[in-house]
Amino acid sequence: MANSFFRNAFNRFVAARELQASRYVNGALMNLDDEALKSLGTTREELRRKGARASAF
């Protein structure tokens, strides 16, 4: 039981940090021009749907 509690807490912590990092990266990508985004295989609208944040906090 205790092992599953800590494992679950750790997994939730990691998932939250991954989401935070993804939003931070999307915010940084929003600073690129449309041609650069196209070369990366994404669009500005797709980044907006995924969520973007200007800072990591």
PDB file of N, CA, C and O in Angstrom:
ATOM      1  N   MET A   1       0.827  -1.199   0.000  1.00  0.00           N
ATOM      2  CA  MET A   1       0.000   0.000   0.000  1.00  0.00           C
ATOM      3  C   MET A   1       0.867   1.257   0.000  1.00  0.00           C
ATOM      4  O   MET A   1       0.640   2.171  -0.793  1.00  0.00           O
ATOM      5  N   ALA A   2       1.869   1.303   0.897  1.00  0.00           N
ATOM      6  CA  ALA A   2       2.712   2.487   0.983  1.00  0.00           C
ATOM      7  C   ALA A   2       3.494   2.690  -0.308  1.00  0.00           C
ATOM      8  O   ALA A   2       3.676   3.821  -0.758  1.00  0.00           O
ATOM      9  N   ASN A   3       3.951   1.602  -0.897  1.00  0.00           N
ATOM     10  CA  ASN A   3       4.694   1.700  -2.141  1.00  0.00           C
ATOM     11  C   ASN A   3       3.818   2.277  -3.246  1.00  0.00           C
ATOM     12  O   ASN A   3       4.282   3.108  -4.027  1.00  0.00           O
ATOM     13  N   SER A   4       2.578   1.857  -3.324  1.00  0.00           N
ATOM     14  CA  SER A   4       1.702   2.366  -4.371  1.00  0.00           C
ATOM     15  C   SER A   4       1.354   3.838  -4.133  1.00  0.00           C
ATOM     16  O   SER A   4       1.178   4.587  -5.094  1.00  0.00           O
ATOM     17  N   PHE A   5       1.253   4.259  -2.886  1.00  0.00           N
ATOM     18  CA  PHE A   5       0.979   5.654  -2.580  1.00  0.00           C
ATOM     19  C   PHE A   5       2.111   6.547  -3.082  1.00  0.00           C
ATOM     20  O   PHE A   5       1.873   7.545  -3.761  1.00  0.00           O
ATOM     21  N   PHE A   6       3.340   6.175  -2.740  1.00  0.00           N
ATOM     22  CA  PHE A   6       4.480   6.981  -3.163  1.00  0.00           C
ATOM     23  C   PHE A   6       4.690   6.911  -4.671  1.00  0.00           C
ATOM     24  O   PHE A   6       5.064   7.907  -5.292  1.00  0.00           O
ATOM     25  N   ARG A   7       4.457   5.762  -5.255  1.00  0.00           N
ATOM     26  CA  ARG A   7       4.573   5.630  -6.704  1.00  0.00           C
ATOM     27  C   ARG A   7       3.542   6.514  -7.393  1.00  0.00           C
ATOM     28  O   ARG A   7       3.861   7.194  -8.368  1.00  0.00           O
ATOM     29  N   ASN A   8       2.314   6.510  -6.898  1.00  0.00           N
ATOM     30  CA  ASN A   8       1.252   7.332  -7.468  1.00  0.00           C
ATOM     31  C   ASN A   8       1.570   8.829  -7.310  1.00  0.00           C
ATOM     32  O   ASN A   8       1.370   9.611  -8.240  1.00  0.00           O
ATOM     33  N   ALA A   9       2.058   9.216  -6.142  1.00  0.00           N
ATOM     34  CA  ALA A   9       2.420  10.617  -5.906  1.00  0.00           C
ATOM     35  C   ALA A   9       3.552  11.035  -6.844  1.00  0.00           C
ATOM     36  O   ALA A   9       3.521  12.125  -7.414  1.00  0.00           O
ATOM     37  N   PHE A  10       4.546  10.170  -7.002  1.00  0.00           N
ATOM     38  CA  PHE A  10       5.660  10.476  -7.895  1.00  0.00           C
ATOM     39  C   PHE A  10       5.183  10.593  -9.340  1.00  0.00           C
ATOM     40  O   PHE A  10       5.585  11.519 -10.046  1.00  0.00           O
ATOM     41  N   ASN A  11       4.340   9.678  -9.788  1.00  0.00           N
ATOM     42  CA  ASN A  11       3.823   9.712 -11.160  1.00  0.00           C
ATOM     43  C   ASN A  11       3.022  10.978 -11.421  1.00  0.00           C
ATOM     44  O   ASN A  11       3.118  11.558 -12.503  1.00  0.00           O
ATOM     45  N   ARG A  12       2.243  11.409 -10.456  1.00  0.00           N
ATOM     46  CA  ARG A  12       1.481  12.647 -10.612  1.00  0.00           C
ATOM     47  C   ARG A  12       2.392  13.870 -10.648  1.00  0.00           C
ATOM     48  O   ARG A  12       2.140  14.816 -11.393  1.00  0.00           O
ATOM     49  N   PHE A  13       3.437  13.847  -9.851  1.00  0.00           N
ATOM     50  CA  PHE A  13       4.410  14.939  -9.848  1.00  0.00           C
ATOM     51  C   PHE A  13       5.104  15.037 -11.208  1.00  0.00           C
ATOM     52  O   PHE A  13       5.255  16.127 -11.758  1.00  0.00           O
ATOM     53  N   VAL A  14       5.523  13.893 -11.741  1.00  0.00           N
ATOM     54  CA  VAL A  14       6.199  13.869 -13.043  1.00  0.00           C
ATOM     55  C   VAL A  14       5.252  14.344 -14.139  1.00  0.00           C
ATOM     56  O   VAL A  14       5.658  15.115 -15.010  1.00  0.00           O
ATOM     57  N   ALA A  15       4.011  13.903 -14.112  1.00  0.00           N
ATOM     58  CA  ALA A  15       3.035  14.322 -15.128  1.00  0.00           C
ATOM     59  C   ALA A  15       2.806  15.834 -15.075  1.00  0.00           C
ATOM     60  O   ALA A  15       2.696  16.483 -16.115  1.00  0.00           O
ATOM     61  N   ALA A  16       2.736  16.388 -13.873  1.00  0.00           N
ATOM     62  CA  ALA A  16       2.536  17.835 -13.735  1.00  0.00           C
ATOM     63  C   ALA A  16       3.735  18.604 -14.272  1.00  0.00           C
ATOM     64  O   ALA A  16       3.567  19.631 -14.930  1.00  0.00           O
ATOM     65  N   ARG A  17       4.941  18.119 -13.999  1.00  0.00           N
ATOM     66  CA  ARG A  17       6.146  18.798 -14.496  1.00  0.00           C
ATOM     67  C   ARG A  17       6.249  18.682 -16.015  1.00  0.00           C
ATOM     68  O   ARG A  17       6.699  19.620 -16.674  1.00  0.00           O
ATOM     69  N   GLU A  18       5.833  17.533 -16.585  1.00  0.00           N
ATOM     70  CA  GLU A  18       5.843  17.378 -18.041  1.00  0.00           C
ATOM     71  C   GLU A  18       4.881  18.365 -18.696  1.00  0.00           C
ATOM     72  O   GLU A  18       5.204  18.966 -19.720  1.00  0.00           O
ATOM     73  N   LEU A  19       3.718  18.527 -18.114  1.00  0.00           N
ATOM     74  CA  LEU A  19       2.750  19.486 -18.643  1.00  0.00           C
ATOM     75  C   LEU A  19       3.294  20.905 -18.549  1.00  0.00           C
ATOM     76  O   LEU A  19       3.141  21.695 -19.481  1.00  0.00           O
ATOM     77  N   GLN A  20       3.921  21.225 -17.441  1.00  0.00           N
ATOM     78  CA  GLN A  20       4.501  22.550 -17.254  1.00  0.00           C
ATOM     79  C   GLN A  20       5.608  22.798 -18.284  1.00  0.00           C
ATOM     80  O   GLN A  20       5.680  23.881 -18.865  1.00  0.00           O
ATOM     81  N   ALA A  21       6.458  21.813 -18.508  1.00  0.00           N
ATOM     82  CA  ALA A  21       7.537  21.955 -19.485  1.00  0.00           C
ATOM     83  C   ALA A  21       6.986  22.091 -20.893  1.00  0.00           C
ATOM     84  O   ALA A  21       7.497  22.881 -21.687  1.00  0.00           O
ATOM     85  N   SER A  22       5.955  21.334 -21.207  1.00  0.00           N
ATOM     86  CA  SER A  22       5.341  21.403 -22.531  1.00  0.00           C
ATOM     87  C   SER A  22       4.763  22.782 -22.793  1.00  0.00           C
ATOM     88  O   SER A  22       4.926  23.325 -23.886  1.00  0.00           O
ATOM     89  N   ARG A  23       4.095  23.351 -21.813  1.00  0.00           N
ATOM     90  CA  ARG A  23       3.531  24.693 -21.974  1.00  0.00           C
ATOM     91  C   ARG A  23       4.626  25.743 -22.124  1.00  0.00           C
ATOM     92  O   ARG A  23       4.477  26.697 -22.887  1.00  0.00           O
ATOM     93  N   TYR A  24       5.722  25.565 -21.397  1.00  0.00           N
ATOM     94  CA  TYR A  24       6.834  26.501 -21.498  1.00  0.00           C
ATOM     95  C   TYR A  24       7.454  26.448 -22.892  1.00  0.00           C
ATOM     96  O   TYR A  24       7.728  27.486 -23.494  1.00  0.00           O
ATOM     97  N   VAL A  25       7.673  25.242 -23.399  1.00  0.00           N
ATOM     98  CA  VAL A  25       8.259  25.076 -24.734  1.00  0.00           C
ATOM     99  C   VAL A  25       7.317  25.638 -25.792  1.00  0.00           C
ATOM    100  O   VAL A  25       7.765  26.309 -26.721  1.00  0.00           O
ATOM    101  N   ASN A  26       6.032  25.375 -25.665  1.00  0.00           N
ATOM    102  CA  ASN A  26       5.071  25.921 -26.624  1.00  0.00           C
ATOM    103  C   ASN A  26       5.101  27.446 -26.607  1.00  0.00           C
ATOM    104  O   ASN A  26       4.992  28.073 -27.660  1.00  0.00           O
ATOM    105  N   GLY A  27       5.246  28.043 -25.445  1.00  0.00           N
ATOM    106  CA  GLY A  27       5.346  29.498 -25.353  1.00  0.00           C
ATOM    107  C   GLY A  27       6.595  30.022 -26.051  1.00  0.00           C
ATOM    108  O   GLY A  27       6.557  31.059 -26.714  1.00  0.00           O
ATOM    109  N   ALA A  28       7.701  29.296 -25.897  1.00  0.00           N
ATOM    110  CA  ALA A  28       8.932  29.703 -26.581  1.00  0.00           C
ATOM    111  C   ALA A  28       8.794  29.537 -28.088  1.00  0.00           C
ATOM    112  O   ALA A  28       9.289  30.369 -28.849  1.00  0.00           O
ATOM    113  N   LEU A  29       8.128  28.476 -28.528  1.00  0.00           N
ATOM    114  CA  LEU A  29       7.931  28.250 -29.960  1.00  0.00           C
ATOM    115  C   LEU A  29       7.027  29.309 -30.581  1.00  0.00           C
ATOM    116  O   LEU A  29       7.145  29.608 -31.769  1.00  0.00           O
ATOM    117  N   MET A  30       6.124  29.876 -29.781  1.00  0.00           N
ATOM    118  CA  MET A  30       5.232  30.908 -30.300  1.00  0.00           C
ATOM    119  C   MET A  30       6.018  32.151 -30.730  1.00  0.00           C
ATOM    120  O   MET A  30       5.508  32.961 -31.505  1.00  0.00           O
ATOM    121  N   ASN A  31       7.251  32.313 -30.240  1.00  0.00           N
ATOM    122  CA  ASN A  31       8.079  33.453 -30.623  1.00  0.00           C
ATOM    123  C   ASN A  31       8.699  33.292 -32.005  1.00  0.00           C
ATOM    124  O   ASN A  31       9.212  34.255 -32.574  1.00  0.00           O
ATOM    125  N   LEU A  32       8.653  32.078 -32.546  1.00  0.00           N
ATOM    126  CA  LEU A  32       9.220  31.847 -33.874  1.00  0.00           C
ATOM    127  C   LEU A  32       8.268  32.349 -34.950  1.00  0.00           C
ATOM    128  O   LEU A  32       7.069  32.501 -34.713  1.00  0.00           O
ATOM    129  N   ASP A  33       8.813  32.603 -36.135  1.00  0.00           N
ATOM    130  CA  ASP A  33       7.958  33.021 -37.245  1.00  0.00           C
ATOM    131  C   ASP A  33       7.256  31.801 -37.853  1.00  0.00           C
ATOM    132  O   ASP A  33       7.601  30.657 -37.558  1.00  0.00           O
ATOM    133  N   ASP A  34       6.271  32.070 -38.702  1.00  0.00           N
ATOM    134  CA  ASP A  34       5.457  30.995 -39.268  1.00  0.00           C
ATOM    135  C   ASP A  34       6.265  30.023 -40.123  1.00  0.00           C
ATOM    136  O   ASP A  34       5.979  28.826 -40.133  1.00  0.00           O
ATOM    137  N   GLU A  35       7.264  30.521 -40.833  1.00  0.00           N
ATOM    138  CA  GLU A  35       8.098  29.649 -41.667  1.00  0.00           C
ATOM    139  C   GLU A  35       8.903  28.669 -40.811  1.00  0.00           C
ATOM    140  O   GLU A  35       9.036  27.496 -41.161  1.00  0.00           O
ATOM    141  N   ALA A  36       9.429  29.148 -39.704  1.00  0.00           N
ATOM    142  CA  ALA A  36      10.190  28.272 -38.809  1.00  0.00           C
ATOM    143  C   ALA A  36       9.273  27.225 -38.182  1.00  0.00           C
ATOM    144  O   ALA A  36       9.655  26.063 -38.049  1.00  0.00           O
ATOM    145  N   LEU A  37       8.074  27.631 -37.801  1.00  0.00           N
ATOM    146  CA  LEU A  37       7.118  26.673 -37.245  1.00  0.00           C
ATOM    147  C   LEU A  37       6.745  25.625 -38.279  1.00  0.00           C
ATOM    148  O   LEU A  37       6.624  24.442 -37.960  1.00  0.00           O
ATOM    149  N   LYS A  38       6.561  26.065 -39.530  1.00  0.00           N
ATOM    150  CA  LYS A  38       6.217  25.135 -40.603  1.00  0.00           C
ATOM    151  C   LYS A  38       7.335  24.122 -40.810  1.00  0.00           C
ATOM    152  O   LYS A  38       7.064  22.944 -41.044  1.00  0.00           O
ATOM    153  N   SER A  39       8.588  24.564 -40.728  1.00  0.00           N
ATOM    154  CA  SER A  39       9.709  23.642 -40.905  1.00  0.00           C
ATOM    155  C   SER A  39       9.793  22.636 -39.755  1.00  0.00           C
ATOM    156  O   SER A  39      10.337  21.545 -39.926  1.00  0.00           O
ATOM    157  N   LEU A  40       9.262  22.994 -38.589  1.00  0.00           N
ATOM    158  CA  LEU A  40       9.213  22.079 -37.451  1.00  0.00           C
ATOM    159  C   LEU A  40       7.996  21.158 -37.501  1.00  0.00           C
ATOM    160  O   LEU A  40       7.881  20.232 -36.699  1.00  0.00           O
ATOM    161  N   GLY A  41       7.087  21.416 -38.445  1.00  0.00           N
ATOM    162  CA  GLY A  41       5.915  20.564 -38.599  1.00  0.00           C
ATOM    163  C   GLY A  41       4.766  20.918 -37.688  1.00  0.00           C
ATOM    164  O   GLY A  41       3.958  20.051 -37.355  1.00  0.00           O
ATOM    165  N   THR A  42       4.670  22.156 -37.278  1.00  0.00           N
ATOM    166  CA  THR A  42       3.572  22.586 -36.413  1.00  0.00           C
ATOM    167  C   THR A  42       3.073  23.944 -36.882  1.00  0.00           C
ATOM    168  O   THR A  42       3.696  24.598 -37.717  1.00  0.00           O
ATOM    169  N   THR A  43       1.952  24.348 -36.334  1.00  0.00           N
ATOM    170  CA  THR A  43       1.386  25.649 -36.668  1.00  0.00           C
ATOM    171  C   THR A  43       1.141  26.429 -35.381  1.00  0.00           C
ATOM    172  O   THR A  43       1.118  25.867 -34.286  1.00  0.00           O
ATOM    173  N   ARG A  44       0.962  27.717 -35.541  1.00  0.00           N
ATOM    174  CA  ARG A  44       0.677  28.577 -34.394  1.00  0.00           C
ATOM    175  C   ARG A  44      -0.646  28.166 -33.725  1.00  0.00           C
ATOM    176  O   ARG A  44      -0.755  28.172 -32.499  1.00  0.00           O
ATOM    177  N   GLU A  45      -1.630  27.814 -34.531  1.00  0.00           N
ATOM    178  CA  GLU A  45      -2.924  27.397 -33.984  1.00  0.00           C
ATOM    179  C   GLU A  45      -2.802  26.100 -33.174  1.00  0.00           C
ATOM    180  O   GLU A  45      -3.442  25.949 -32.133  1.00  0.00           O
ATOM    181  N   GLU A  46      -1.992  25.188 -33.652  1.00  0.00           N
ATOM    182  CA  GLU A  46      -1.781  23.934 -32.921  1.00  0.00           C
ATOM    183  C   GLU A  46      -1.113  24.197 -31.573  1.00  0.00           C
ATOM    184  O   GLU A  46      -1.462  23.573 -30.571  1.00  0.00           O
ATOM    185  N   LEU A  47      -0.170  25.106 -31.552  1.00  0.00           N
ATOM    186  CA  LEU A  47       0.478  25.460 -30.286  1.00  0.00           C
ATOM    187  C   LEU A  47      -0.512  26.115 -29.329  1.00  0.00           C
ATOM    188  O   LEU A  47      -0.462  25.868 -28.125  1.00  0.00           O
ATOM    189  N   ARG A  48      -1.407  26.943 -29.849  1.00  0.00           N
ATOM    190  CA  ARG A  48      -2.431  27.564 -28.990  1.00  0.00           C
ATOM    191  C   ARG A  48      -3.350  26.512 -28.386  1.00  0.00           C
ATOM    192  O   ARG A  48      -3.723  26.597 -27.215  1.00  0.00           O
ATOM    193  N   ARG A  49      -3.714  25.511 -29.201  1.00  0.00           N
ATOM    194  CA  ARG A  49      -4.589  24.447 -28.684  1.00  0.00           C
ATOM    195  C   ARG A  49      -3.917  23.633 -27.585  1.00  0.00           C
ATOM    196  O   ARG A  49      -4.562  23.231 -26.616  1.00  0.00           O
ATOM    197  N   LYS A  50      -2.629  23.395 -27.740  1.00  0.00           N
ATOM    198  CA  LYS A  50      -1.895  22.631 -26.746  1.00  0.00           C
ATOM    199  C   LYS A  50      -1.674  23.427 -25.466  1.00  0.00           C
ATOM    200  O   LYS A  50      -1.466  22.854 -24.397  1.00  0.00           O
ATOM    201  N   GLY A  51      -1.719  24.745 -25.583  1.00  0.00           N
ATOM    202  CA  GLY A  51      -1.506  25.605 -24.430  1.00  0.00           C
ATOM    203  C   GLY A  51      -0.100  26.164 -24.446  1.00  0.00           C
ATOM    204  O   GLY A  51       0.860  25.448 -24.732  1.00  0.00           O
ATOM    205  N   ALA A  52       0.015  27.412 -24.146  1.00  0.00           N
ATOM    206  CA  ALA A  52       1.324  28.064 -24.125  1.00  0.00           C
ATOM    207  C   ALA A  52       1.389  28.998 -22.937  1.00  0.00           C
ATOM    208  O   ALA A  52       0.403  29.634 -22.566  1.00  0.00           O
ATOM    209  N   ARG A  53       2.551  29.064 -22.359  1.00  0.00           N
ATOM    210  CA  ARG A  53       2.776  29.929 -21.211  1.00  0.00           C
ATOM    211  C   ARG A  53       4.118  30.603 -21.391  1.00  0.00           C
ATOM    212  O   ARG A  53       5.079  29.949 -21.800  1.00  0.00           O
ATOM    213  N   ALA A  54       4.213  31.857 -21.107  1.00  0.00           N
ATOM    214  CA  ALA A  54       5.447  32.619 -21.344  1.00  0.00           C
ATOM    215  C   ALA A  54       6.535  32.291 -20.343  1.00  0.00           C
ATOM    216  O   ALA A  54       7.716  32.405 -20.671  1.00  0.00           O
ATOM    217  N   SER A  55       6.180  31.887 -19.134  1.00  0.00           N
ATOM    218  CA  SER A  55       7.202  31.588 -18.139  1.00  0.00           C
ATOM    219  C   SER A  55       6.980  30.197 -17.584  1.00  0.00           C
ATOM    220  O   SER A  55       5.914  29.608 -17.771  1.00  0.00           O
ATOM    221  N   ALA A  56       7.979  29.673 -16.906  1.00  0.00           N
ATOM    222  CA  ALA A  56       7.924  28.319 -16.357  1.00  0.00           C
ATOM    223  C   ALA A  56       7.160  28.254 -15.041  1.00  0.00           C
ATOM    224  O   ALA A  56       6.898  27.164 -14.531  1.00  0.00           O
ATOM    225  N   PHE A  57       6.801  29.401 -14.488  1.00  0.00           N
ATOM    226  CA  PHE A  57       6.170  29.374 -13.160  1.00  0.00           C
ATOM    227  C   PHE A  57       4.705  29.642 -13.225  1.00  0.00           C
ATOM    228  O   PHE A  57       4.033  29.654 -12.194  1.00  0.00           O
TER     229      PHE A  57
END
